[in-house]
Amino acid sequence: MIKGVIFDLDGTLLDSMTVWSSIDREFLIENGITDPPHEVSDVVKKMTVDKSSQYFIDRFGLSCTKEYVIKRIEDMVRQRYEEQIPLKPHVTELLDFLDSRGIPYGVATATYKGLAEAALKRCGVFDRMRFLLTDREYPTGKNFPDIFLGGAELLGTSVSDTLVVEDSLHCIETAKAAGFPVCGVYDSVAEADMPGIIELSDYYVRSLDEIINIL
């Protein structure tokens, strides 16, 4: 029986993954890389903010500090998180269902904490979350299970009773290896990973309202 839920943010609760694909390239072009490789976003999406910023410097020979990269990219996406990026369809419906069943939930994300909080507040769901965990609290990000284990502890649920809802294959791999039941969520940006996501996940949905039938 599922007694708690840990949601990913980008591509799961927020319709935001295409933003990151474009921002990565915009940042590199701004810093003199005239034709950034299209696969760069696929590489950095598996990294923490700290590691992805260092990757840009090392891979492309940028003459700036890691701190500058972190701040600049955050500034570039801030307006979109604060003003534009919507929830994915049926988020409110799903949260209403969880509340009606007394099932607590929170968010674990690799996104900048300030941006994540701003978007969730604008969309009216921030105060409904038990927690918002990022690599600020867990510097190893989602390549290690600590952030999921920390979320389960905050929910007061065991690993086997805590559903992790994710759209990214590498995050699903981490959660599954730690013993969490996982629900994979469709997002167009992760289309190439869909076969792996479907194979590894305990459940797979194309729309968040389908999770109601799982619980």
The 8 nearest C-alpha neighbors of each residue, nearest first, counted from 0:
[[1, 160, 2, 214, 159, 161, 3, 162],
 [0, 2, 160, 161, 3, 162, 214, 4],
 [1, 3, 160, 102, 161, 0, 156, 4],
 [4, 2, 161, 103, 102, 104, 1, 156],
 [3, 5, 104, 162, 161, 163, 6, 103],
 [6, 4, 163, 105, 106, 104, 162, 164],
 [7, 5, 106, 164, 163, 105, 107, 8],
 [6, 8, 165, 107, 108, 11, 106, 164],
 [7, 9, 12, 11, 108, 13, 6, 10],
 [10, 8, 13, 11, 15, 16, 12, 7],
 [9, 11, 14, 16, 13, 186, 15, 166],
 [10, 12, 8, 9, 7, 13, 166, 165],
 [13, 11, 8, 87, 86, 10, 9, 90],
 [14, 12, 86, 9, 87, 15, 10, 11],
 [15, 13, 87, 10, 86, 85, 16, 84],
 [14, 16, 18, 13, 9, 17, 10, 84],
 [15, 17, 18, 19, 10, 9, 14, 188],
 [16, 18, 20, 19, 15, 21, 188, 14],
 [19, 17, 16, 15, 21, 20, 22, 76],
 [18, 20, 22, 16, 21, 17, 23, 15],
 [19, 21, 17, 40, 18, 23, 22, 16],
 [20, 22, 24, 18, 19, 23, 25, 17],
 [21, 23, 25, 19, 24, 20, 26, 18],
 [24, 22, 26, 21, 25, 20, 19, 27],
 [23, 25, 27, 22, 21, 26, 35, 28],
 [26, 24, 22, 28, 27, 23, 29, 21],
 [25, 27, 29, 23, 24, 28, 22, 30],
 [26, 28, 30, 24, 32, 29, 25, 23],
 [29, 27, 32, 33, 25, 31, 30, 26],
 [28, 30, 26, 27, 31, 25, 32, 33],
 [31, 29, 27, 28, 32, 26, 61, 33],
 [30, 32, 28, 29, 33, 27, 61, 34],
 [33, 31, 28, 27, 34, 30, 35, 29],
 [32, 34, 28, 31, 35, 27, 29, 30],
 [33, 35, 32, 36, 28, 24, 27, 37],
 [36, 34, 32, 24, 33, 37, 27, 28],
 [37, 35, 38, 39, 34, 24, 40, 32],
 [36, 38, 39, 35, 40, 24, 41, 20],
 [37, 39, 41, 36, 40, 42, 35, 20],
 [38, 40, 42, 41, 37, 36, 43, 35],
 [41, 39, 43, 42, 20, 38, 44, 23],
 [42, 40, 38, 39, 44, 43, 45, 20],
 [41, 43, 39, 40, 44, 45, 38, 46],
 [42, 44, 46, 40, 45, 51, 41, 39],
 [45, 43, 46, 41, 42, 40, 47, 51],
 [44, 46, 43, 42, 169, 47, 41, 142],
 [47, 45, 43, 51, 44, 50, 48, 140],
 [46, 48, 50, 49, 140, 51, 109, 134],
 [49, 47, 51, 50, 52, 46, 69, 109],
 [50, 48, 47, 52, 51, 53, 69, 65],
 [49, 51, 53, 47, 52, 48, 46, 54],
 [50, 52, 54, 48, 43, 53, 46, 49],
 [53, 51, 55, 54, 50, 49, 65, 68],
 [52, 54, 50, 56, 51, 55, 65, 57],
 [55, 53, 51, 57, 52, 56, 58, 50],
 [56, 54, 52, 58, 53, 57, 59, 51],
 [55, 57, 61, 53, 60, 54, 59, 58],
 [56, 58, 54, 60, 55, 59, 53, 61],
 [59, 57, 55, 54, 56, 60, 61, 53],
 [60, 58, 61, 56, 57, 55, 32, 54],
 [59, 61, 56, 57, 58, 62, 55, 63],
 [60, 62, 56, 59, 63, 57, 55, 30],
 [63, 61, 60, 64, 56, 30, 59, 57],
 [64, 62, 61, 67, 65, 56, 68, 66],
 [65, 63, 67, 66, 68, 62, 56, 53],
 [64, 66, 68, 67, 53, 52, 69, 63],
 [65, 67, 69, 64, 68, 70, 52, 63],
 [68, 66, 64, 70, 65, 69, 71, 63],
 [67, 69, 65, 71, 66, 70, 52, 72],
 [70, 68, 66, 67, 72, 71, 52, 73],
 [71, 69, 73, 67, 68, 72, 74, 66],
 [70, 72, 74, 68, 73, 69, 67, 75],
 [73, 71, 75, 74, 69, 70, 68, 76],
 [72, 74, 70, 71, 75, 76, 77, 69],
 [73, 75, 71, 77, 72, 76, 70, 78],
 [76, 74, 72, 73, 77, 71, 22, 78],
 [75, 77, 79, 73, 74, 78, 72, 80],
 [76, 78, 74, 80, 79, 75, 73, 81],
 [79, 77, 81, 80, 82, 76, 75, 83],
 [78, 80, 83, 82, 76, 77, 81, 84],
 [81, 79, 118, 77, 84, 78, 82, 114],
 [80, 82, 78, 118, 117, 79, 77, 83],
 [83, 81, 79, 80, 78, 84, 121, 118],
 [82, 84, 79, 80, 85, 81, 78, 118],
 [83, 85, 80, 79, 15, 14, 82, 13],
 [86, 84, 14, 13, 83, 87, 122, 15],
 [87, 85, 13, 12, 14, 88, 90, 122],
 [86, 88, 14, 13, 12, 90, 85, 89],
 [87, 89, 90, 86, 207, 206, 91, 208],
 [88, 90, 92, 91, 208, 207, 93, 87],
 [91, 89, 93, 92, 88, 87, 94, 12],
 [92, 90, 94, 93, 89, 95, 124, 88],
 [91, 93, 89, 95, 90, 94, 96, 208],
 [94, 92, 96, 90, 95, 91, 208, 89],
 [93, 95, 97, 91, 96, 92, 98, 90],
 [96, 94, 98, 92, 93, 97, 91, 99],
 [95, 97, 99, 93, 94, 98, 92, 100],
 [98, 96, 94, 102, 100, 99, 95, 101],
 [97, 99, 101, 95, 100, 96, 102, 94],
 [98, 100, 96, 97, 101, 95, 102, 94],
 [101, 99, 97, 98, 102, 96, 95, 103],
 [100, 102, 98, 99, 97, 103, 2, 96],
 [101, 103, 97, 3, 100, 2, 98, 104],
 [104, 102, 3, 101, 154, 4, 129, 97],
 [105, 103, 4, 3, 5, 128, 129, 102],
 [104, 106, 128, 130, 129, 5, 6, 131],
 [105, 107, 6, 131, 5, 7, 130, 132],
 [106, 108, 132, 7, 133, 131, 6, 5],
 [109, 107, 133, 110, 7, 8, 132, 106],
 [108, 110, 133, 134, 47, 140, 111, 48],
 [111, 109, 108, 112, 115, 133, 114, 48],
 [112, 110, 114, 113, 115, 109, 133, 73],
 [111, 113, 115, 114, 133, 116, 110, 135],
 [114, 112, 116, 115, 111, 117, 110, 118],
 [115, 113, 117, 111, 116, 112, 80, 118],
 [116, 114, 112, 118, 117, 113, 119, 111],
 [115, 117, 113, 119, 114, 118, 120, 112],
 [118, 116, 114, 120, 81, 115, 119, 113],
 [119, 117, 80, 121, 115, 120, 81, 116],
 [118, 120, 125, 122, 116, 124, 121, 117],
 [119, 121, 125, 123, 117, 122, 118, 124],
 [122, 120, 118, 123, 119, 117, 81, 82],
 [121, 123, 119, 120, 124, 118, 86, 85],
 [122, 124, 120, 121, 125, 119, 126, 127],
 [123, 125, 127, 119, 126, 122, 120, 128],
 [126, 124, 119, 120, 127, 128, 123, 116],
 [127, 125, 128, 124, 120, 123, 129, 119],
 [126, 128, 124, 125, 129, 104, 105, 94],
 [129, 127, 105, 130, 126, 125, 104, 106],
 [128, 130, 105, 104, 127, 103, 154, 131],
 [131, 129, 105, 128, 106, 132, 150, 153],
 [130, 132, 106, 107, 105, 133, 128, 129],
 [131, 133, 107, 106, 130, 108, 136, 146],
 [134, 132, 108, 135, 109, 136, 107, 112],
 [135, 133, 137, 138, 140, 136, 109, 47],
 [134, 136, 133, 137, 138, 112, 132, 111],
 [135, 137, 134, 133, 138, 132, 146, 140],
 [136, 138, 134, 139, 135, 140, 146, 133],
 [139, 137, 134, 140, 135, 136, 47, 133],
 [140, 138, 137, 143, 142, 141, 134, 47],
 [141, 139, 134, 138, 47, 142, 137, 109],
 [142, 140, 143, 170, 144, 139, 146, 173],
 [141, 143, 140, 173, 139, 170, 144, 169],
 [142, 144, 141, 145, 173, 139, 140, 146],
 [145, 143, 147, 146, 173, 148, 174, 177],
 [146, 144, 148, 147, 143, 149, 137, 141],
 [145, 147, 149, 148, 144, 137, 150, 141],
 [148, 146, 150, 149, 144, 145, 151, 174],
 [147, 149, 145, 151, 150, 146, 144, 152],
 [150, 148, 146, 152, 147, 151, 145, 153],
 [149, 151, 147, 153, 152, 148, 146, 154],
 [152, 150, 154, 148, 156, 153, 149, 155],
 [151, 153, 155, 149, 150, 154, 148, 156],
 [154, 152, 150, 155, 151, 149, 129, 130],
 [155, 153, 151, 152, 156, 150, 103, 3],
 [154, 156, 152, 153, 151, 157, 3, 150],
 [157, 155, 151, 154, 160, 3, 161, 152],
 [156, 158, 160, 159, 161, 151, 155, 152],
 [157, 159, 161, 179, 160, 178, 151, 156],
 [158, 160, 179, 157, 161, 178, 180, 162],
 [161, 159, 1, 157, 2, 158, 0, 156],
 [162, 160, 3, 158, 4, 159, 1, 2],
 [161, 163, 4, 180, 181, 5, 3, 164],
 [162, 164, 181, 5, 4, 6, 182, 165],
 [163, 165, 182, 6, 181, 183, 7, 5],
 [166, 164, 183, 7, 167, 184, 11, 163],
 [165, 167, 184, 183, 11, 10, 185, 186],
 [168, 166, 170, 169, 165, 171, 189, 196],
 [167, 169, 171, 170, 196, 172, 192, 166],
 [168, 170, 172, 171, 167, 173, 45, 142],
 [171, 169, 173, 172, 168, 167, 141, 174],
 [170, 172, 168, 174, 173, 169, 175, 167],
 [171, 173, 169, 175, 170, 174, 176, 168],
 [174, 172, 170, 176, 171, 175, 144, 142],
 [175, 173, 171, 177, 179, 176, 172, 144],
 [174, 176, 178, 179, 172, 177, 173, 171],
 [175, 177, 173, 178, 174, 172, 179, 144],
 [178, 176, 174, 175, 179, 144, 173, 158],
 [177, 179, 175, 176, 158, 159, 174, 180],
 [180, 178, 175, 158, 159, 174, 177, 181],
 [179, 181, 162, 201, 163, 159, 175, 178],
 [182, 180, 163, 200, 201, 162, 164, 179],
 [181, 183, 202, 164, 203, 200, 201, 163],
 [182, 184, 203, 165, 166, 200, 164, 202],
 [185, 183, 166, 204, 205, 165, 203, 182],
 [184, 186, 205, 166, 204, 187, 183, 206],
 [187, 185, 188, 189, 10, 166, 184, 190],
 [186, 188, 190, 189, 185, 16, 10, 191],
 [187, 189, 186, 190, 16, 17, 191, 10],
 [190, 188, 187, 192, 191, 186, 193, 167],
 [191, 189, 187, 193, 192, 188, 186, 185],
 [192, 190, 189, 193, 194, 188, 195, 187],
 [193, 191, 189, 190, 195, 194, 196, 168],
 [192, 194, 196, 190, 195, 191, 197, 189],
 [195, 193, 197, 196, 192, 198, 191, 190],
 [196, 194, 198, 193, 197, 192, 199, 168],
 [195, 197, 193, 199, 198, 168, 194, 200],
 [198, 196, 194, 200, 195, 199, 193, 203],
 [199, 197, 195, 196, 200, 194, 201, 193],
 [198, 200, 196, 197, 195, 201, 172, 171],
 [201, 199, 202, 181, 197, 183, 182, 196],
 [200, 202, 181, 182, 180, 199, 203, 183],
 [203, 201, 182, 200, 183, 181, 204, 197],
 [202, 204, 183, 182, 184, 197, 200, 201],
 [205, 203, 184, 206, 209, 185, 183, 207],
 [204, 206, 185, 184, 207, 203, 209, 186],
 [205, 207, 204, 208, 209, 185, 184, 88],
 [208, 206, 209, 210, 89, 90, 204, 93],
 [209, 207, 210, 89, 206, 211, 93, 92],
 [208, 210, 207, 211, 212, 206, 204, 213],
 [211, 209, 213, 208, 212, 207, 214, 204],
 [212, 210, 209, 213, 214, 208, 93, 96],
 [213, 211, 210, 209, 214, 208, 207, 204],
 [212, 214, 210, 211, 209, 202, 1, 182],
 [213, 211, 212, 1, 210, 0, 97, 2]]
